[in-house]
Amino acid sequence: MLALLVQLEAVCTAADDLAEAVEEAFPQHPDAEILLSFPGLGVQLGARVLAEVGDDRDRFADARGLKAYAGSSPITRASGKKSSIPRRWVKNDRLNHAGYLWAFSALRGSPGAMTHYRRRRDDHGDWHAVAQRHLFNRMLGQLYHCLQRRRSYDESLAFPASLDVTASAAA
């Protein structure tokens, strides 16, 4: 038991050291400012997203390629009168997991994201996971746009209709 405890202590120390290294190195990356401008992305999660997406601008031809790689875009299958829209099984699981964390934390940091999520839940009848995947899909498209144009995230551009709905509801 003591040997396992020593191993656990070593693993925890290594994880803490890695977290400190990420805290020091990630802000020095040229794309860090863009990633950190997004609601829900901090240093640790932003570093995970950047590590999985990469910093090669020509890696993905368009935002749809990035969304398919992340597994956030659904697949429509239709045959005759039946159609289904299941989730993707072939995807980058690490980016997909980081995306769900990102979408979940963006709900508190962005009124537009929360409005978009609520609209998917209430108007479209989506389950939580589907609405969250849809939000991740939208945020990933915004990330692709911002990285390609070297611009920071702008809430009014990302969710223009959502802000108008929120403003009129508050009045």
Secondary structure as GFF3:
##gff-version 3
##sequence-region A 1 171
A	DSSP	alpha_helix	2	25	.	.	.	ID=ss1
A	DSSP	three_ten_helix	26	28	.	.	.	ID=ss2
A	DSSP	alpha_helix	32	36	.	.	.	ID=ss3
A	DSSP	alpha_helix	43	53	.	.	.	ID=ss4
A	DSSP	alpha_helix	63	70	.	.	.	ID=ss5
A	DSSP	beta_strand	77	79	.	.	.	ID=ss6
A	DSSP	beta_strand	82	84	.	.	.	ID=ss7
A	DSSP	alpha_helix	93	109	.	.	.	ID=ss8
A	DSSP	alpha_helix	111	122	.	.	.	ID=ss9
A	DSSP	alpha_helix	128	149	.	.	.	ID=ss10
A	DSSP	alpha_helix	155	158	.	.	.	ID=ss11
A	DSSP	alpha_helix	160	170	.	.	.	ID=ss12
###
